[in-house]
Amino acid sequence: MRKCTLLDEKAKKTMLRKLPHPLNICGVKENEEVNGFTLSWVTQASFKPPLIVIASKADTKSHAMLKTSQVFAVSFLEAGQKDLAEKFFQPQRRVGNKFGDVEFYLGETGCPIISASLGYVECKVTGSLEQGDHSVFLGEVIAAGIHREGESLLLKDTPWEYGG
């Protein structure tokens, strides 16, 4: 039996990068202000009630908005929408009904939903954990919609690496 001793940094990075990461856009709001960022840490946590978990970088405006409003929307991107994910690597602010040239509309929570996405879920935060450089938010799905069919965009389908 192999004994594990100290943390092997190379092994840690290699193995954590094997976790599947969907690339989506997370829309947040605070009062009338909206924002969006690329979200790569999201998973379903429960069927009844429907719960998902997301992670947000702790030192960002979007994180602060999410903490204040306690709502968010996840717009699911299609495999060919790498350019859209890239636009939101830096948080995007509203210009009328667009984030730059990206059209959106406001959902039931008031959070932005990307019009060209496959669909979306909207959530109210029911719990959070703030440790490390990201915070984890547990959200109950309170609204959902399908715009069209397609395959989801995954980090492994891009030249980017995240995690580890």
C-alpha positions in Angstrom: 0.0 0.0 0.0 1.4 3.4 -1.0 1.6 5.9 1.8 0.8 9.6 1.2 3.0 12.0 3.1 3.5 15.6 2.1 1.4 17.5 -0.5 2.9 16.9 -3.9 2.2 20.2 -5.7 2.5 18.8 -9.2 0.2 15.9 -8.4 -2.3 18.2 -6.7 -2.4 20.6 -9.7 -2.6 17.7 -12.2 -5.4 15.9 -10.4 -7.5 19.1 -9.6 -7.3 20.0 -13.3 -9.0 16.7 -14.1 -12.2 17.9 -12.4 -14.8 18.8 -15.1 -15.5 22.5 -15.3 -18.5 23.8 -17.3 -18.1 27.4 -18.5 -21.1 29.5 -17.9 -22.0 33.2 -17.2 -23.1 34.1 -13.7 -25.3 37.2 -13.6 -25.6 39.2 -10.3 -27.3 42.3 -9.2 -27.3 44.9 -6.4 -30.3 47.2 -6.5 -30.5 48.4 -10.1 -26.9 47.6 -11.0 -26.1 44.3 -12.8 -22.9 42.5 -13.5 -21.7 39.2 -15.0 -18.6 37.0 -14.8 -17.4 33.7 -16.2 -18.3 30.8 -13.9 -16.4 27.6 -14.0 -17.3 26.2 -10.6 -20.9 25.0 -10.5 -22.5 21.7 -9.6 -25.9 20.4 -8.6 -26.2 19.7 -4.9 -29.8 18.4 -4.4 -32.9 17.3 -6.3 -35.5 18.2 -3.7 -35.3 21.1 -3.2 -33.3 21.8 -6.4 -30.0 23.2 -5.2 -26.8 24.2 -7.0 -23.4 25.3 -5.7 -21.3 28.0 -7.3 -18.0 29.6 -6.3 -17.1 33.3 -6.7 -13.7 34.9 -6.3 -13.8 36.7 -3.0 -12.2 40.0 -3.9 -14.5 41.0 -6.7 -17.4 43.4 -7.2 -19.6 40.5 -8.4 -18.9 38.7 -5.1 -19.9 41.7 -3.1 -23.1 42.1 -5.2 -24.0 38.4 -4.7 -23.5 38.7 -0.9 -25.7 41.8 -0.7 -28.6 40.7 -3.0 -28.5 36.9 -2.2 -29.6 36.1 -5.8 -27.9 35.0 -9.0 -28.6 33.6 -12.4 -26.5 31.1 -14.4 -26.6 31.3 -18.2 -25.4 28.0 -19.7 -23.1 28.4 -22.7 -23.0 26.2 -25.8 -19.8 24.4 -26.9 -19.1 27.0 -29.6 -19.4 30.0 -27.3 -15.8 30.2 -26.0 -15.6 33.8 -27.2 -18.6 34.7 -25.0 -17.0 33.1 -22.0 -13.8 35.0 -22.6 -15.6 38.3 -22.6 -16.7 37.7 -19.1 -13.3 36.7 -17.7 -13.4 40.3 -16.4 -16.7 41.3 -14.9 -19.0 43.0 -17.4 -21.2 46.0 -16.6 -24.4 46.9 -18.2 -24.8 49.3 -21.1 -28.5 49.6 -21.6 -29.6 46.0 -22.3 -26.1 44.8 -23.2 -22.8 43.8 -21.7 -20.8 45.5 -24.4 -22.2 43.7 -27.5 -23.8 40.8 -25.5 -27.5 41.1 -25.2 -29.3 40.0 -22.0 -32.6 40.4 -20.2 -33.5 40.5 -16.5 -35.0 37.4 -15.0 -37.4 37.0 -12.1 -34.6 37.7 -9.6 -33.6 40.9 -11.5 -30.3 39.2 -12.4 -29.1 39.3 -16.1 -29.6 36.3 -18.3 -27.6 36.0 -21.5 -30.1 35.9 -24.5 -27.8 33.7 -26.7 -27.2 31.1 -24.0 -28.7 27.5 -24.0 -30.8 28.4 -21.0 -30.6 29.5 -17.4 -31.4 28.8 -13.8 -32.1 31.6 -11.3 -31.3 31.0 -7.6 -31.8 32.5 -4.2 -28.8 32.0 -1.9 -29.6 29.6 1.0 -26.1 29.3 2.4 -22.5 30.2 1.9 -19.0 29.4 3.0 -16.2 32.0 2.9 -12.8 30.4 3.0 -9.7 30.8 0.8 -9.7 33.0 -2.3 -13.3 31.9 -3.3 -16.6 31.8 -1.5 -19.1 29.0 -2.1 -22.7 29.9 -2.5 -25.6 27.3 -2.2 -28.5 28.5 -4.3 -32.1 27.1 -4.5 -33.3 27.1 -8.1 -36.4 29.3 -8.2 -36.7 29.8 -12.0 -35.4 28.1 -15.1 -35.7 28.3 -18.8 -34.5 26.8 -22.1 -33.6 29.0 -25.0 -32.4 26.2 -27.3 -30.8 22.8 -27.4 -27.0 22.2 -27.6 -23.9 20.8 -26.0 -22.5 22.6 -23.0 -19.1 24.5 -23.1 -16.5 22.8 -21.0 -13.1 24.1 -19.9 -11.5 21.0 -21.4 -12.7 22.1 -24.9 -10.7 25.3 -24.6 -7.0 26.1 -24.4 -7.4 27.5 -20.9 -6.5 25.8 -17.6 -8.1 26.6 -14.3 -7.7 25.0 -10.9 -4.9 23.3 -9.0 
